[in-house]
Amino acid sequence: MKNQCRKPDGWLGRWLLRNMNKRHSGVTDWGLSHVAIPRDGAILDVGCGGGRTIAKLAAASGSGMVYGIDHSADSVGMASKLNTKLVNSGRVVIRQGSVSQLPYANDKFDLVTAVETHFFWPDLANDVREVLRVVAPGGMFVMIAEVYKGANAAMSKMVEKYAPKTGMTLLSPDEHRDLLEDADFDEVQVFTDESKGWICVLGSKERLLA
């Protein structure tokens, strides 16, 4: 199951992606409520999974372009199917690729999101720096998850207990803050819902001097 959570594949992976689309909808809405979603420009969802976050971002962004990337071919397929109309209209572009080497130009995105994915990234510190590279000056990066280290919620406690076996990198709120600050994100903010074990971490990229 741990490999399916990290990289969904086959019928079990597709079932898991459908389940994640439903289960993660609430934490996604809560996390995105802390973000000013740009009405135009470009947005990237890293680890787009089954594509529900892409649909939410496209609905909230008005005329903006929304991009999705995932290293699972089955995730790309499901996300593309869920967003067929948006893909066909050219407003959404979804492709397969790795967070460790994002196939995008420097300073491209006004907002980058990562929902329920960063704890599976292969080289978390360097991968966050790679995200910084593609964020536009003045743009933002947000990480959203339903578990974090030290939370009192039952789900977080269970996931933390088995993290050594699943290979997940769980961080405390302070460690999330340090992660973004060490990558040179500015104005880092951390929001938690302790009763649910949810966490949302925001960081901005320094604006260019005029």
N, C-alpha and C positions, 0 to 999 in steps of 0.2 A: 504493500500500500504506500510505503514512503516514496518509492520511485514514481508511482502514479501521481502522488501529490506534487512531486517535484517536476515531473514531465509526463503528463497524461498521454496514454497511448492505447489504441485498440478500443474494444467495446467497453471495457471497464473504465478506461480513461475518459471516454465520451460520457458515460454515466456520471462519473465524478464531476466533470465539467458542468453538466446540467444541474447537479446538486449544488455546486459552488455558486452558480449564477443565482440560485434562489437563496441560499444560506447567507451569502455575503452582501445581499442587497441592502440590508439595514445598516451594517457598519460602513458600507460605501457611502450611502446617503449622509450618515452622520459625519464621516470624514470630510466629504466634499462640502458640507455646510460651513466648514472653516476656511474655505478657499474662494477667492473671487475668480470665477471661471471666465476667461476672456471671451468676449462676444465675437471676435474675429481672430485672425492670426492662426497659430498652429498649436495643437495639443498632442502629446504622446502618452499612451498608456503602455507601460513596460510590464511584461508578463500579463498580457491581456486575457489569458484564459479563455473562457467561453464567450466573452464579448459583451457582457452586460454593462460593464463600466464604460465601454466605448459608446454604447447606445445612450447612456445617461449623459456623458460628456457632449455628445453631438446634439442632444435635445436642449442642453443648457447653454450651448455656445452660440446659438444663432446661426451665423454664416461661417464660423470657423472651420478649419480643416482638422480632422481628428485622425491620428495615426495609431496603429497598434502593432506591437511586436511581441512574439513569444517563441521560445526555442522548441516548442512542441508543434509538430505538423498538424496533429489532431486539434489542438487549440486554435491554430490559425484557421483550419477548416470550419470549425464550429462558430468561431467569432465572425467569420466572413458570411456564413449562412444566416446567422442571427441578424446581421446588419446588411443583408443583401441589397436593399433599396438604397441605402447610403453609399455602399461600395459602388453600385452601378451609377449613381449620380455623380460620383467623383469626390464626395465630401469625406469619405472614409477610405483609408488605405491601410491594409493589414498585411504584414509579411512575417516570415520566419527569420529569426536571428537571435543573437545573444546580447544580453546586457553588458557583457564584458567588452564587446566591440560593436557598438551601435552603428548601424549603416546610415548615419545622417551627418550632415555638415555641422560645424561648430555654430553655436548661438542660434539654433533654428527654432526652438520651441518656447512659447510663452508660458506653458504649463506642462510639467511632466508628472504623471501619477504612477504609483506603484501600490496596488491593492492586494494584500495577502500573498506577497511574492518575495519581498526582500530577504526574508529569513532563509530562503533557498538559494540565494545568489552565490555563485562559486567563490568569489573573492570580494566580500562585501565592501570593504574599505575602498578598494580600487574601482569596484563597480559603481559606487556612489560618485567617485571622481569622474568616471566616464559619463554619468548622467549630467554632472555639472558642465561638462564640455558642450553638451548639446542644448543646454538651457540658455535662452537669450538673456542678455543683460537686462536686469529688472524683472526677469521671469521667476517662476517658482517651481519647486519640487515638493511633492507631498507623498508621504508613505502612510498607508492606512492598514491596520491589522486588527483582528479580533482577539489576539493574544499578545502578551508581553511578559517578560521576566519580572517576578515579584508581585504580579496582580493577584488579588484574592479570589477572583472568579474561578469557578470549578474547571472550565475549559482551559484557562491559562495554566492552572496548577497541573492538570493532566498532561498538557503539551510540554510543559517545562520538565516534568518528571521523565518523559520519554525522549526528550530532545537529543541525548547522546546516541540513542538508537536510530532516530529518524534523520539525524544529520541537520536538523534545523538550528539556526543561529538565533537564539532568543536574547534580546537586549532589554535592560531596564529603561525606564524613561530617561534617566541621566545618560545612559550609554547611547541611546538614540540621539540625544542632543550632541554628545561628543562626536558621534559618527559624522553628522552633518557639518559641525563646526570644523572638524579636522580635515574635511574635504573642501573647506573654504566657502561653504554656504554662509550667508549672512542672515541676521534677524531670525535665528532658529527659534521656533515655538513648539512646545509639546503639549498636547491635549490628551487627557485620559478620561475614560468612564470606568471608574474602579469597580462599580457594581457588575459591569459586563466584561471587564478585562479588555476594553477597546483602547486603541492608541492611534493618534494622528500626529504626525511630525511634519512641520513645514520649514522650508528654508528658501531664501531668495538668493539670486545671483547679483552681485554688485553691478550697479549701472555704470555705463561708460561715462567718463567725464566729458562735458561739452567742450 
